[in-house]
């Protein structure tokens, strides 16, 4: 699921949430290789097998549990993680944000 995140000084950045191994994870929607959005279709981040996050532009593959690039041009780099938690069926960002 995509959402927008307002950072300090009013900067708005795209972000997304995925569920990995039953746990919700959130990341800024920006490839670690080149600053482009990852989704291969709006709001679609996981590959066909739903095991890895894939960058539609460069094919980089990220572990959804950690955000670490496991294959592709940015191998070893990581997505910018956002801290989230679940409560009463909702997903919430933990504040304050960086």
HELIX and SHEET records of a PDB file:
HELIX    1   1 UNK A    8  UNK A   10  5                                   3    
SHEET    1   A 4 UNK A   2  UNK A   6  0                                        
SHEET    2   A 4 UNK A  12  UNK A  20 -1                                        
SHEET    3   A 4 UNK A  23  UNK A  28 -1                                        
SHEET    4   A 4 UNK A  81  UNK A  82 -1                                        
SHEET    1   B 3 UNK A  52  UNK A  54  0                                        
SHEET    2   B 3 UNK A  61  UNK A  63 -1                                        
SHEET    3   B 3 UNK A  69  UNK A  71 -1                                        
SHEET    1   C 2 UNK A  84  UNK A  87  0                                        
SHEET    2   C 2 UNK A  90  UNK A  93 -1                                        
END                                                                             
